[in-house]
Amino acid sequence: MFQNNLLKTYFGEGGAQYLYLRVPMGASDFSLHFYSYDDVENDVALEHFDLIDIDYNYKIPIVKQASELRGEAINLFTTPWTSPAWMKDSNDYMSGSLLKTSTNLGPTISSRIGKVELEEVNPHLCGERVENYLGKTTPSSPDRDSNLDLPVLSSRAQHDKRVSQQRHRGGYFDAYARKNVSFWGLAPQNEPTVNRNNIPVMGWSAAQERDWVANYLGPTLVQAGYGGLKIMALDDNRNNLPDWVDVVLSDEAAAQYVSGIAVHWYRDTRTNDSVLEQTHKMHPDKFLFYTEACNSKMRVMRHLSQLCPPAPSGNRAENLGEAHRLHKTKSDRDSMVPVNPHLCASFAALSDTIFSFNTFLELSVVRVKTSDFGDWEIGEKYATSMMQAFNNWVSGWTDWNLAVNEDGGPATFGNKPDIFGYNAAIIVNSTGDEFYKQPPYYFQAHYSMFVPPGSVHIQLTNTNDGGLLHVAFLTPEDTVVVILFNK
């Protein structure tokens, strides 16, 4: 009941009506541990590649349940944080880049795109205790160093064994397809310019991404029958625009496979939003899609009773910042609540004219303090970002986590609440069947509920210069939707 009601708040009738899910490829920031689908060193042929129990027992069932509640297939997109360590010049999950192509690993990695990994699904959705399994994919920190400064080291070994692309192409997508789960899109690499020593990362340059898409990823997907997947370049902060995509799309061999440009929000306050319009004007045939956003203001507090005391009646109110019993079912809008079990709220679009909300199949946890619980300032940050994005040619916007527990949970970077404390639209009580709706949920639901697929952004003229932010859309039913934010 807990699991079903939780998913209903996102996908069911009367819920937020999310349509997309991001599924991380392998270990990410908040995984329980570092892993890949083939950790057998030097297995260039990927003979030991396989999905893991998490996929079969958690992720695939959750995706299917979400689709059933939605009444149609959920659109999945994916991205890797790192390749197996033995494929990298650092031989480490937390640093380095792909081995030089002279090692013949290019085909190996491209076939791996058919064999990518997903993060653990929130066991809370499967009736197990969150504190035992909660993992998460966290957002980028704005002060990270750049992987572009990492030297491209010579390979540690020369492999004389080429990968059989015929055998391995599309393996990952094939494995999911055998379970009747298909994908909508992917990005070649999560945050390729990020260099941190406590999460899975892998450095790419724009030229490396260009060549890899042109020579390996694109052709492999086409040959494997997945040419319809939407490949999104960059998947990093907008301070990299437009230069990064200019390089990637400068080669028609790569550009022919790229459908869109994936952007993260973590440097938005340092980068003028004009780069979005500039990028669109230079590449009008490629959609812009915000694929990750998360506020990192929250910090630790272990007991939700301190964060949200019971109402005077003894029953917790069903309003923002207060408990909402998970076993209750309400069809009204106020009952909608995002949750994280490796699900992350997001607003996505298939093209310039298709809008829909989505989530990440990804676990996450948050550390909260009383002063931040129910903080509308955090929600206002989301509102500002989304309005800014959609008014500058962005056709999709994605949050990190749908829900987190109150205690932070295990993560690849360890339990460091003073350093990491990421927010989510929902805080889950791991010791009881309760969740706590936060302001970001309501701001995001304005879009997911009222801007359906097929809507187009329209110009709205504001004669009031008093801080009233706005964005407008025309739905397929010719209804004008105006979203206002009185900042």
Secondary structure, 3 states (H helix, E strand, C coil): CHHHHHHHHHHCCCCCCEEEEEEEECCCCECCCCCCCCCCCCCCCCCCCCCCHHHHHHHHHHHHHHHHHHCCCCEEEEEECCCCHHHECCCCCCCCEECCHHHCHHHHHHHHHHHCCCCCCCHHHHCCCHHHHCCECCCCCCCCEEHHHCCCCCCCCCCCCCCCHHHHCCHHHHHHHCCCCCCCEECCCCCCCEECCCCCCCECCHHHHHHHHHHHHHHHHHHCCCCCCEEEEEEEEHHHCCHHHHHHCCCHHHHCCEEEEEEECCCHHHCCCHHHHHHHHHCCCCEEEEEECCCCCCCCCCCHHHHCCCCCCCCCCCCCCCEEECCCCCCCHHHCCCCCCCCCCEEEEEECCEEEEEEECCCCCCECCHHHCCCHHHHHHHHHHHHHHHCCCEEEEECCCCCEECECCCCCCCCCCCCCCCCCCEEEECCCCEEEECHHHHHHHHHHHHCCCCCEEECCCCCCCCCEEEEEEECCCCCEEEEEEEC
